[in-house]
Amino acid sequence: MYSSNINKVIFINFCQRFHLYIHAYALLLLARGLTLVQISLIESIVIGSIFLMEVPTGLLADRVGRKWSIFASTLLLMCGEIIFIFARSFEWYIFIALLTGTGFAFASGAVEALVYDSLPEAGREEAMKRAMGRLGFYAQIAFVIAPIIGGLIIGEARAEDFVPAIVLTVAALLMGLIVCLTLREPAIHTSEKQAGSVELFRDGVSLLRHHKRLRRLTLLVVFTAPFTGAIVTTLGPPYLARNEVSPFAIGAALSFGSLLAALAQRYAYKFEQWLGQARAIAVLILLPGVLYWLFAVAVGPYATLFAVILIYGLNDMKGPLFSAYQNALIESKNRATVLSLISMFTSLFLALGLPFYAALAEHSLRFTFVVMGAVIILAALILRARRLPSADAD
């Protein structure tokens, strides 16, 4: 049951990431008359709705089950895509952003909680690194395949060319929705008497307040967030286009970067074994900042494509490791709630940062990347933990 459940979650996550036009999303909205600030505002609304819904959806996942939270996530994402086919006004895009953000919120804590609780207790922390590595690997493989297919469908990115790509994205989500119905709640969750929502929330907040290592780990996760989504959907495509990169080449860059990310996340635990925990994490939290500086100085189609492939590929390499560290410090009864609280703080930081970076980008995209890199590097240097947590540490 354990491996079957995890394999199903991996497939569902693959379907959620099989997004055929994400690499040209900003170009579509620009063609429909939106500005970069409006597009970044839509992204901020997605992140803001994640922020507002993280705790309620995490509580629901701990109360009614992780299976139905993942089902709700997939359903909302699919509904958003269906509406996107017909949407033509800024107000409709805002509504879609609210649906999408809520969908992501339903999955954020529930997926990790279901995976962790589906693992056998023996060696669970090490197995979690590998399981989340596999999850990230196949999610990135979706990003490898989808932009290539989407690039062929979209062609030169005329607005009418996007509709078939959106329809196929809906079809992928529908397949994921069907598989959601076959998930099984882990025995560790169904066998426990579930606490009330207020108690779950209170215990989660208390854990984050008083557990020093978990609190430091949370601060690292939040303030070194690499803003990869902003590069993929908002800031990267216009910068590449200004450097004479075609829409198809932008999709190909995302594909190559995603393949690199798949391998990086799949084998992140080996990178940690090779360098040791402290050095590996130091490298991985500093790396996105350095890559943004590289992107800022890159000029021309080949240099910018190379830089963006590295950004796509390496920005989130630390994810599987940090997921294992976090889950090792959280009890099963309120795992989704605590993970959702951590995601909520990250979402707030991203929601506040995106409009700021978009406003800078209206004047200079290059300077924006310099500032993004500086923020990540400064936060990493200030907050880097000398020793990250083990399961029995407090």
Helices and strands as residue ranges (DSSP letters): H 2-17, G 22-24, H 25-31, H 36-64, H 66-86, H 90-117, H 124-154, G 159-161, H 162-180, H 187-190, H 197-210, H 212-223, H 228-230, I 231-235, H 236-242, H 247-266, H 268-275, H 277-297, H 301-314, H 319-328, G 332-334, H 335-363, H 365-383
